[in-house]
Each structure stands twice: as C-alpha cells, then as structure tokens.
C-alpha cells in the first residue's frame, strides 16, 4: 500500500450514482495521470463514474457523488483493457481524489482522502500530488513562487493543503537531488478562497518530460 503524506491514502469504493448527493453519498474525482494512457475510464462497482468515461491524459472528471460504503474500483484504457484496480471504503459526506499514476506498462491506482480546508477569501490553498513513477522523481518538492507547498512527496502520495497568498505564480516541482527533472508552469493565478491540487507527472523520457497540471478542488 502506498503511503500518503498529510492526506491519507486509502482504497476506493462506491457504486456509481452520478451528480446526486445525499447523506449516504461521498464525492469522487478521477484524474488520468498515467503516461501513455491517452484515454481512460474509472469504474466503481461495475459502473463507470459519471463524466469519468474516456478521460484524456492529465484530464479529470471533476467531483461526482457516489454511494458511500465498500466498493471495488478499476481503471480502463480505452479500446485496450484494464489498468489498475483497488478495493476500499468511502465514508459518507467525504471527498476523495483517485489518480491513475505511472505508465501504461506499470500503473498504480491510488485514492486520496481530500481533507479540504475551510476556505478563507484571504488565502488560496494548494497541495502537491506526485504521480510520476520515474526513478528520478521519487520524492518531489513543490513551490508557488517562494512559498513551499510540500517537500519530499513520494510517488502516489499527496501533501496536505497549505495556505498561499493569492496572486500570480510560477509553480515549480522537482527532486532536489535530481534538478534535471524540474517541471515549471508560469503565470498561474491562485485566487483567494480557492483550493488547488498541483499535479506532478511524466518522466525523464524526452518525448514525455515532467509536467505540472493545476486541478481545481472547489
């Protein structure tokens, strides 16, 4: 089992129940961070999650309501077949992010409990998630300008959300011992009251490279 920093990695669950919410529901967001997987889908208890059908590489489904409780989840490469899978329990009224990580030759499916902060308009909030299985990207540090978002985030793990002063930033993520694997994204506006996931993905293959993608969590 992969270890999650700050935000608790757990196994997934739920029977697909798109877009409706109730006291017995949880919310799930699916992100395709799997190199070489141009299009993937997420299935929960045999049903494809709403809006998580044919998700492009580095795309996401947004949050969707699913039935809480025990469940089996799997990702599928469009037109090819199954990728990763896992079993878990989803708690009612909780939010989760599911990431397909690594590469199509060796992917990992992980789920993160999204402990979303109570938004305050005076701050933006950001965390770092590392979905790169490259051997030079095993412990990633990320920053928004001079503000460190997280340090030493392992493959398949996430940091906790931290406060960031709203503004325009260059985002940076790298292994401090392997500066050649740096990824940057310029002119990113982080707005007050908004919650963001900074996704570090890719590998050292020159045709792929390392990338940063910003995901909105609210």
N, C-alpha and C positions, 0 to 999 in steps of 0.2 A: 504494500500500500504506500503510495506516495505521501510524503509529509507536507502539510500545508502550513506556511508561515502566517500567523496572525488571523487567518480567516477560516481555518478548519476545513481540510479536505474530507469529504465524506463520499459514500457511494450513493448512486442516484435512485430515484424512484418515480412512480406515478403513472397513473392511467391518463392518457391524453384527454383533456377537457378544455378545449381552446377558448380563450377570451372571456370565459365566465368566471366570476370569483364568488367564493362563499367561505363560510367559517371552516370548511373541511378542505380548502384549497391551499396549494403552495404556488409560487411563481418560479418559472424556469426560463433562463435564456441560454440558447445554444450558440457557440462560436466555432467556426471551422478554422482551426489554426494548423492544419495538417498539410505539410509541404507535399505537393504533387496531387493533392485531392482538389481538383478544380470545382467539384460539386459534391456535397454530402448532405445526408438527411439524418435526423435523430428520431428514433423510435422508442416509445415508452410503453411497456406492457403490450406490445404488438401494434400500437397505433402511432403513426407519425405525428410528431408535435406540430401544432398549427404554426405555419409560417417558417418551419424548420425543414422544409422539403426543398432539396436542391440549393443549399446554402453555398455560395461561392467562397473560395479561399479568402480568409480574413474577413468574411461577412458574418453577420449574426442575425438571430431571429427576433431580437427584442424579447421582452418578458411576456410569457403567456401563462395563464392559470391552468394547473393540472391538479388532479385529485391527490391529496396527501396520502401517505402510508407507504407500505412496501411496494417495490417495483423493480422491474428489470429494464435496462436501457441498452441500446446499441446504436452505433452509427453505421451508415451505409454509403459506400462510394457509388455515385450514380452510374448505372449501367455496368457495374463490375460486381459488387457484392459487399459483404460485411467487413467492417473495420474493427474498432474497439467495442467492448461491452463491459458492463458492470451492474451490480445489484446494490440497492440502497434503501433507505427510508427517508421520505421527505416529511418534514414537520409542517403542520397546518400553520398558515399565516407567515411562513418563512419564504425567503427569496434565495435562489440558487443560480449559479452560472456553471454551465457544462462546456468543457473545452475538449475538442479533438486536437491532440498535440502530436509533435514529432513529424514523421513522414509516412507515406502510404505503405512503405516497406516495413515500418515498425512504429505504429502509432500507439498512443495511450489515450484513453478516455477518462477524464477526471471531472469531478464536480466540487465546486467551492460554495460553501455557505456564505452568502452575501450579507455580511453584518453591516448594512447600510447606516451611515451616521444620520443623526437628526440634522437636516440641512439648515444652515445659518447663512443668510444672504451676504454676510461679511466675508465668507470664505468659499472657495471651491474645495473639493475633496478628490483625492486621487490615490490609486494603489497600482502596484506593478504585478503583472502576471507573466510568467515565463513559460512559453510553450515550445521553445527551441530545444531539441534533443541533441544538438551539435555538442561535441565533446569540449569545445572552447566556450560553451555557453551554459555551464553547469551551475553557476552562482552569479546572478545578474544584479547589478546596482543601477537604479534609475533616478533621474532628477528632472525637475521642471525648472530650468534656469539654474539658479544656485540653491534651490530647495531640494534636498534629497527626499525622494518619495519612498525608497526602500533600498536595503543593502543585502546582498548575498541571497537572492531569491532563487531557490533550486528549480530544476526542470519540473514542470507540472504543479508548481506551487504559486501562491499569491501572498502578497503582503497585506497588512491592514490598511484601511483608508487613513490618510493624513490630511491635515488642513494645508491649503495652499492659498496665498493671497491672489485674488482674481487678477487676471492680466493676460498678456500675450507672451508665450514662452517658446523656446526651443527645448524640446524633450530629448533626453539622451539616455541610452541604456547600454551597458556593456559589462563584461567581466573585467574587473580592474586589473587582473593578472594577464589578460589577453586583450589589450586595447584594439587589436585589429578587428575584433568582432563588434565594434561600436555601431549602433543604429541611432539615427537622429531624425527628428521631424520638426520643421521650423514653423514659426508663426501660428502656433496653436493657441486659440483663445480658451482660457479656462474661466468660466463665469461663476459669479457668486451664487451659492445655493445649489449648484450642480455637482453631481457625483460622477467620476470618470474612472474607467479602467484603462491603464496604459499597457497594451499587449506587446510583448517582445517575442518575435517569431523569426523563422527562417533558419539558415545555416551558412557556413562559410563557402559553399559552392558558389562560384562567381555568377552562375546563371540564376541563383536564388537570392543570396545576400541576406543580411539581417534587416528586420523592419520593425517599425513602431506603428501600431494602429490604436486609435483612441476610440473607446466604446463608451456610450452614454448609459449610465445606470439609472437615471431618473429624468 
